């Protein structure tokens, strides 16, 4: 069985094979965030922040039989590698008959060809790729450790909406009724749903510019919400390739003005709640939470969805009593101190407010990292 490895570092090279890439995804996985246009957008963003994207593709003839999207950065003259996508959705894709061979090639490439000294990779806790990666590291005598990482809140869609809603805590249902009464007193209001296109993107940006995020971005001199731009661009047909998922955006309007939005991707029976925001002026209404509940209701009524994926497990989603799909962060290293010091250095160098960092603060963080290393050694 001959398998060749190609490492894609330029998003244009991924675009050149995206029809093959997306075909393999459609046939094998349920992860819409591996869609070529989303991956390319993330690659372009990390390139501008000093990272080198490393999208490993494994080929058998003209067919992709494995993919591993990662990124690399040099820290202290050391190659540090981690997941390309967000930790809660990062993934490897290997066809079963090729899985072990591809994983061996990946580990060899990381620690021999690329001379990586530290890799921190997040995978689903139940993924066969996680167990296989552990097995291969043990066989190659490469040090590894693992810990629970951020999980994703999931709502199984197994009943009708009324039964699900009545199962929520009475306190939660009262809160939604309270918000609805406040909306009624404020004038006319409406929840609408449209496709993601140039018109709806303008409305999304109008809401975003009035949110708390806009003040935060202004404080740290950040021009835009990069993830929002990537989702918006990738989710629109461009004549060359169709998105592998259906994308929609819901708006909550008050007196004809949009005050909150929720972007949802529908893919293989899953509704993925990708992005949300609301106008700061209406914070007391809890418009984001109210809109999310309205969208959940419509998803239940849709009749074709098996589960809702919040893409996060933040406290606010607990109102809907979700399950949690756990993630595991696997740390693979050739120098155990690196896993303590490199994340600290990266957090400082990538800080949006790094001009205000004092040398004493930097030294204190480094010392705390070293102290943590000694305590856990």
C-alpha positions as CSV (number, residue, x, y, z in Angstrom):
1,X,0.0,0.0,0.0
2,X,1.7,3.1,-1.3
3,X,0.7,6.4,0.4
4,X,2.2,9.7,-0.4
5,X,2.2,12.8,1.9
6,X,1.6,16.3,0.7
7,X,1.8,19.2,3.2
8,X,-0.3,22.2,2.1
9,X,1.0,25.6,3.5
10,X,-0.7,27.9,1.0
11,X,-4.5,28.2,0.9
12,X,-4.3,28.5,-2.9
13,X,-3.0,25.0,-3.1
14,X,-5.9,23.7,-1.1
15,X,-8.3,25.6,-3.3
16,X,-6.8,23.8,-6.3
17,X,-7.9,20.4,-4.9
18,X,-11.0,21.5,-3.0
19,X,-13.4,19.5,-5.2
20,X,-11.6,16.3,-4.2
21,X,-11.2,17.6,-0.6
22,X,-14.9,18.3,-0.2
23,X,-16.0,15.1,-1.9
24,X,-14.0,13.1,0.6
25,X,-15.5,15.1,3.5
26,X,-19.0,14.7,2.3
27,X,-18.5,10.9,2.1
28,X,-16.8,10.4,5.4
29,X,-17.3,13.0,8.2
30,X,-19.9,15.2,10.0
31,X,-17.6,18.2,10.6
32,X,-18.7,21.2,8.5
33,X,-15.7,23.2,9.7
34,X,-13.5,21.1,7.5
35,X,-15.2,22.6,4.4
36,X,-12.4,23.8,2.1
37,X,-13.4,27.5,2.1
38,X,-13.6,27.7,5.9
39,X,-10.2,26.0,6.2
40,X,-8.7,28.4,3.6
41,X,-10.0,31.4,5.5
42,X,-8.5,30.1,8.7
43,X,-5.2,29.5,6.9
44,X,-5.1,33.0,5.5
45,X,-5.8,34.5,9.0
46,X,-3.1,32.5,10.8
47,X,-0.5,33.4,8.1
48,X,-1.0,37.1,8.9
49,X,-0.3,36.3,12.6
50,X,3.0,34.6,12.1
51,X,1.9,31.0,11.9
52,X,2.6,28.5,9.1
53,X,-0.5,26.4,8.2
54,X,0.3,22.7,7.8
55,X,-2.6,20.9,6.2
56,X,-1.4,17.3,5.8
57,X,-3.0,15.3,3.0
58,X,-2.4,11.6,2.5
59,X,-2.9,10.2,-1.0
60,X,-3.5,6.8,-2.5
61,X,-3.2,7.4,-6.2
62,X,-5.6,10.3,-7.0
63,X,-7.6,9.9,-3.9
64,X,-7.3,11.7,-0.5
65,X,-7.4,9.0,2.2
66,X,-6.4,11.2,5.1
67,X,-6.2,14.8,6.3
68,X,-4.7,16.5,9.3
69,X,-5.1,20.3,9.5
70,X,-2.4,21.8,11.8
71,X,-0.3,24.9,12.2
72,X,3.3,25.6,13.2
73,X,5.2,28.5,14.8
74,X,8.8,28.8,15.9
75,X,9.2,29.7,19.6
76,X,12.6,29.8,21.2
77,X,14.0,28.3,18.0
78,X,11.7,25.4,18.5
79,X,9.0,24.2,16.1
80,X,5.7,24.2,18.0
81,X,2.7,22.6,16.3
82,X,-1.0,22.6,17.3
83,X,-4.5,22.2,15.8
84,X,-5.4,24.5,12.9
85,X,-9.1,24.7,13.7
86,X,-10.6,25.8,17.0
87,X,-9.9,23.3,19.8
88,X,-13.6,22.4,20.1
89,X,-13.8,21.3,16.5
90,X,-10.3,20.3,15.4
91,X,-10.2,16.9,13.7
92,X,-8.2,14.4,11.7
93,X,-9.9,12.4,9.0
94,X,-8.4,9.0,8.0
95,X,-10.2,6.3,6.1
96,X,-10.3,3.1,8.2
97,X,-8.1,1.0,5.9
98,X,-5.5,3.7,5.9
99,X,-5.7,5.1,9.4
100,X,-2.7,3.5,11.1
101,X,-0.4,4.0,8.1
102,X,-1.4,7.7,7.8
103,X,-1.0,8.3,11.5
104,X,2.5,6.8,11.4
105,X,3.4,9.1,8.5
106,X,2.0,12.1,10.3
107,X,4.0,11.5,13.5
108,X,7.2,10.8,11.5
109,X,6.7,14.0,9.6
110,X,6.1,16.1,12.7
111,X,9.1,14.8,14.8
112,X,11.6,14.0,12.1
113,X,10.9,15.9,8.9
114,X,9.8,19.1,10.6
115,X,11.8,18.6,13.8
116,X,8.9,19.5,16.0
117,X,9.7,19.5,19.7
118,X,6.1,20.1,21.0
119,X,2.7,19.4,19.6
120,X,-0.6,20.1,21.4
121,X,-3.5,18.5,19.5
122,X,-7.2,18.5,20.5
123,X,-9.4,15.6,19.4
124,X,-12.8,14.2,20.3
125,X,-12.4,12.1,23.5
126,X,-14.0,9.1,21.7
127,X,-12.1,9.4,18.5
128,X,-10.2,6.4,17.2
129,X,-7.5,8.8,16.1
130,X,-6.8,9.8,19.7
131,X,-6.3,6.2,20.8
132,X,-4.2,5.5,17.8
133,X,-2.0,8.6,18.3
134,X,-1.3,7.5,21.9
135,X,-0.4,4.0,20.7
136,X,2.0,5.2,18.1
137,X,3.7,7.7,20.5
138,X,4.3,4.9,23.0
139,X,5.7,2.7,20.3
140,X,8.1,5.5,19.1
141,X,9.0,6.4,22.7
142,X,7.7,9.9,22.4
143,X,6.5,11.5,25.6
144,X,2.8,12.4,25.7
145,X,0.2,13.4,28.2
146,X,-3.5,14.1,28.0
147,X,-6.1,16.1,29.8
148,X,-9.8,17.0,29.3
149,X,-10.2,20.0,27.0
150,X,-13.1,22.2,26.1
151,X,-16.2,20.3,25.2
152,X,-19.2,21.1,23.0
153,X,-22.7,21.3,24.3
154,X,-25.1,19.1,22.3
155,X,-28.9,18.9,22.3
156,X,-30.3,15.6,20.9
157,X,-33.4,16.3,19.0
158,X,-35.4,13.2,20.0
159,X,-38.8,14.7,21.0
160,X,-41.2,17.3,19.8
161,X,-40.6,21.0,20.8
162,X,-43.4,21.2,23.4
163,X,-42.1,18.1,25.2
164,X,-38.5,19.4,25.1
165,X,-39.5,23.0,26.2
166,X,-41.6,21.7,29.1
167,X,-38.6,19.7,30.3
168,X,-36.6,22.9,30.9
169,X,-36.5,24.3,34.4
170,X,-39.4,26.5,35.4
171,X,-37.0,29.3,36.1
172,X,-35.8,29.2,32.5
173,X,-39.2,29.2,31.0
174,X,-40.2,32.2,33.2
175,X,-37.2,34.1,32.0
176,X,-38.2,33.6,28.3
177,X,-41.8,34.8,29.1
178,X,-40.4,37.8,30.9
179,X,-38.2,38.7,27.9
180,X,-41.2,38.3,25.6
181,X,-43.3,40.7,27.7
182,X,-40.5,43.3,27.6
183,X,-40.3,43.0,23.8
184,X,-44.1,43.4,23.6
185,X,-43.8,46.7,25.6
186,X,-41.1,48.0,23.4
187,X,-43.2,47.9,20.3
188,X,-43.5,45.4,17.4
189,X,-40.9,42.6,17.2
190,X,-40.3,39.7,14.9
191,X,-37.9,36.7,14.4
192,X,-37.0,36.1,10.8
193,X,-34.7,33.7,8.9
194,X,-32.8,34.3,5.7
195,X,-29.9,32.8,3.7
196,X,-26.4,34.3,4.2
197,X,-25.9,36.7,1.3
198,X,-24.7,40.3,0.8
199,X,-27.9,41.8,2.2
200,X,-28.0,39.7,5.3
201,X,-24.3,40.2,5.9
202,X,-24.9,43.9,6.0
203,X,-27.5,43.4,8.7
204,X,-25.2,41.0,10.7
205,X,-22.4,43.7,10.6
206,X,-24.9,46.4,11.7
207,X,-25.7,44.3,14.8
208,X,-22.1,43.5,15.4
209,X,-21.1,47.2,15.3
210,X,-23.5,47.9,18.2
211,X,-22.4,44.9,20.3
212,X,-20.0,44.8,23.2
213,X,-17.5,43.1,20.8
214,X,-17.2,46.3,18.9
215,X,-16.0,48.2,22.0
216,X,-13.6,45.4,22.8
217,X,-12.2,45.5,19.2
218,X,-11.8,49.2,19.3
219,X,-10.0,49.0,22.7
220,X,-7.4,46.7,21.2
221,X,-7.3,48.2,17.7
222,X,-8.8,45.1,16.0
223,X,-10.5,46.0,12.7
224,X,-12.9,43.1,12.4
225,X,-14.3,39.8,13.7
226,X,-12.1,37.5,11.6
227,X,-14.2,34.4,12.2
228,X,-17.4,36.2,11.2
229,X,-15.8,37.3,8.0
230,X,-14.5,33.8,7.2
231,X,-18.0,32.2,7.9
232,X,-19.7,34.9,5.8
233,X,-17.4,34.5,2.8
234,X,-17.3,30.7,2.9
235,X,-21.0,30.3,3.2
236,X,-21.9,32.0,0.0
237,X,-21.9,30.2,-3.4
238,X,-19.3,31.8,-5.7
239,X,-19.9,30.0,-8.9
240,X,-17.0,27.6,-8.6
241,X,-18.0,25.5,-5.6
242,X,-21.1,25.1,-3.5
243,X,-20.8,25.0,0.3
244,X,-21.2,21.5,1.7
245,X,-23.7,22.8,4.2
246,X,-26.9,24.9,4.2
247,X,-26.3,28.2,6.0
248,X,-29.0,30.5,7.5
249,X,-29.1,33.5,9.7
250,X,-31.9,34.3,12.1
251,X,-32.6,37.9,13.2
252,X,-34.5,39.3,16.1
253,X,-36.0,42.6,15.0
254,X,-37.6,45.3,17.2
255,X,-39.5,48.1,15.5
256,X,-38.0,47.1,12.2
257,X,-34.4,47.1,13.4
258,X,-32.3,44.0,13.9
259,X,-31.0,43.7,17.4
260,X,-29.6,40.2,17.5
261,X,-28.5,37.4,15.0
262,X,-27.7,33.7,15.1
263,X,-25.8,32.0,12.2
264,X,-26.6,28.3,11.8
265,X,-25.0,25.7,9.5
266,X,-27.1,22.6,8.7
267,X,-25.0,19.6,7.8
268,X,-25.8,15.9,7.9
269,X,-28.7,16.2,10.3
270,X,-26.9,18.6,12.7
271,X,-27.6,22.3,13.3
272,X,-24.4,24.0,14.2
273,X,-24.9,27.3,16.0
274,X,-21.8,29.0,14.7
275,X,-22.0,32.7,15.6
276,X,-24.2,35.0,17.6
277,X,-24.3,38.6,18.8
278,X,-26.7,41.3,19.9
279,X,-27.0,45.1,20.3
280,X,-25.6,46.3,23.6
281,X,-28.4,48.8,23.9
282,X,-30.9,45.9,24.4
283,X,-28.7,43.9,26.8
284,X,-31.4,44.0,29.5
285,X,-33.7,42.1,27.2
286,X,-31.3,39.2,26.9
287,X,-32.0,39.2,23.1
288,X,-29.2,36.7,22.2
289,X,-30.6,34.1,24.6
290,X,-34.2,34.8,23.5
291,X,-33.2,34.4,19.8
292,X,-31.3,31.2,20.4
293,X,-34.4,29.7,22.1
294,X,-36.5,30.8,19.1
295,X,-34.1,29.2,16.7
296,X,-33.9,26.0,18.8
297,X,-37.7,25.8,18.6
298,X,-37.7,26.2,14.8
299,X,-34.9,23.5,14.5
300,X,-37.1,21.1,16.5
301,X,-40.0,21.8,14.3
302,X,-37.9,21.4,11.1
303,X,-38.2,17.6,11.5
304,X,-34.9,16.8,9.7
305,X,-32.4,17.5,12.4
306,X,-31.0,15.0,14.8
307,X,-29.0,17.2,17.1
308,X,-28.0,20.8,17.8
309,X,-24.4,21.7,18.3
310,X,-23.6,24.9,20.3
311,X,-19.9,24.7,19.4
312,X,-19.2,25.8,23.0
313,X,-20.0,24.7,26.5
314,X,-20.2,28.1,28.1
315,X,-22.5,28.5,31.1
316,X,-25.3,30.2,29.3
317,X,-26.1,27.1,27.2
318,X,-26.8,25.1,30.3
319,X,-30.4,26.6,30.3
320,X,-31.3,24.0,27.6
321,X,-29.8,21.0,29.6
322,X,-27.4,19.9,26.8
323,X,-25.1,16.9,26.8
324,X,-21.4,17.4,26.5
325,X,-19.2,15.9,23.8
326,X,-15.9,15.9,25.6
327,X,-12.6,16.8,24.0
328,X,-9.0,15.6,24.9
329,X,-5.9,17.7,24.6
330,X,-3.0,15.5,23.8
331,X,0.5,17.0,24.5
332,X,3.3,15.3,22.6
333,X,6.8,16.6,23.4
334,X,10.5,15.9,23.4
335,X,11.2,18.5,26.1
336,X,8.7,18.4,29.0
337,X,9.3,22.1,30.0
338,X,8.2,23.3,26.6
339,X,4.5,22.5,27.2
340,X,4.6,24.9,30.2
341,X,6.6,27.8,28.8
342,X,5.6,28.0,25.1
343,X,1.8,28.6,25.7
344,X,2.8,31.5,28.1
345,X,5.2,33.0,25.6
346,X,2.5,32.8,22.8
347,X,-0.1,34.4,25.1
348,X,2.2,37.3,25.6
349,X,3.4,37.8,22.0
350,X,-0.2,37.5,20.7
351,X,-1.7,39.7,23.3
352,X,-3.8,42.5,21.8
353,X,-2.5,44.8,24.5
354,X,1.1,43.7,24.5
355,X,2.3,47.3,24.3
356,X,1.2,47.7,27.9
357,X,2.9,44.6,29.2
358,X,5.6,45.4,31.7
359,X,8.8,43.3,31.9
360,X,7.9,42.5,35.5
361,X,4.6,40.9,34.4
362,X,6.4,38.8,31.7
363,X,8.9,37.6,34.2
364,X,6.2,36.8,36.8
365,X,4.2,34.7,34.2
366,X,7.3,32.8,33.1
367,X,8.2,32.1,36.8
368,X,4.7,30.9,37.5
369,X,4.9,28.6,34.5
370,X,8.3,27.2,35.7
371,X,6.9,26.7,39.2
372,X,3.9,24.8,37.8
373,X,6.3,22.7,35.8
374,X,8.3,21.8,38.9
375,X,5.2,21.0,40.9
376,X,3.9,18.6,38.3
377,X,7.2,17.0,37.4
